[in-house]
Amino acid sequence: MMTNFSEHALEITKRIPKGKVATYADIAKAAGSQGAARSVGSALRKNGIAIKFAHRISQTSKAVRVPCHRVIRSDGSVGCYSGKGNKTGLLVAEGVAVVNGRVELARYKCRPEQIID
């Protein structure tokens, strides 16, 4: 069962535009819990469905489709959601350059107003 914070973190993550990223800390701050970046990671893990598997989900499924691959670490490193290679591949397919496992935050980080309520 997800907490209100977890559900809110997933809803905020859905707002990250294609071709952009946000950090775990950004999501925590937007959810009203600055400093709860690890809790955001836990919430995203509970989503349980990597976007690469979304095409296998039936249209009637209640499974949540959340672009968790767009959430990265504060230092710009990709992290390992759904495996580093998969996450990198999804980001690159959306037009995000990943060099040596890192994203240039100055170029690809979404604006706060794009994800805040």
N, C-alpha and C positions, 0 to 999 in steps of 0.2 A: 504494500500500500504506500502511496506517495503522500508526502506532507504537502501543505499549502506552498511552502517554499519551493519544493521540488517541482510542483505543477507550474508555479510561476516562472521558475527558471526555464522550463521547457517551452512555455509560451513566449518568453522573451527570445529564446534561441530561434524560434520559428520566424522571428522578424529580421534576422540577419539576412541582408540581400545576397543573392547569388553573386559570386565574384568578390565578396567581402568577407572579413573575419571579425571576430570579437574575442576578447580574452575571457578566461574563467572569471577573473576579477571584474571585468566589465559587466558580465552577466550578474554576478553577485551584487554589485553596486546598483544596477538597474532594478534588481529584485528587492532592494531596500536593506541588504545585509552586507555592507562593505566589509571585506575581510573574510567572507565565507566562500572563497574560491574553491576550496576542497569540497564543500557541500554541493557546489554546482557540478563538479566532476561526478559526485555520487548520483546526483539527479540524472545526469546525462547517461550514466551507466545503466540506470534503471529503465531508460527508454527501451533498451534491448533490441532495437531494430536499426541496423546500419542502413543508410540510404541505398547502398548497393543492393540490398535485398528487398527494397520497397516494391519493386515490380512483381514480386512473388506474393504480395499481400492481396487478398481478395478485396474488392471494393466495399464489401459489407463488413470487413474486419474493423474492430475498434482499436486496432493498433495505431499508435501515434507515429506520424512521420515527421521527424524532427531532424534538421540538418546539423547534427552534432559535429560533423567533420569541420564545420565553420568555426568552431570554438577551439582556440589554441592557447598556449601558455603565454604569460606576460613578456617573456624574452623573445617571442616570435617563433619559438620552436613548435613543431607540429604536434608533438605528443603521440599517443598510440591508440586513440579510439578506433576500434575496428581494425587495428593493425596500422603501423606507420605507413606502409606502402599503399594500403587502400585509402587512407585518409589523404595522403599526398596526391594520389591519383584523382580523387574526387575534387580536390581543390584545383589542381591543374586543369581538369576538364571544365571547370567553371571560370577559368581565366586568371587564377591566382598563381603567381610565380612562386615556386618553392625552390630555394637554393640552399644546398647543404642542410636540408631538413628545417629550414627557417623561412618565414614569411616576413617581408618588409612591412612592418606595421604602419609606418608613415604613409605608405601607398595603399594598403589594402584594408586597414582597420576601418570598420563602419563608424559613422558619426553617432555619438550617444543618443541624439534625438531620434535616430532610426529604430532604436530598441527600447527606449524608455516609454512607459505608459503615458 
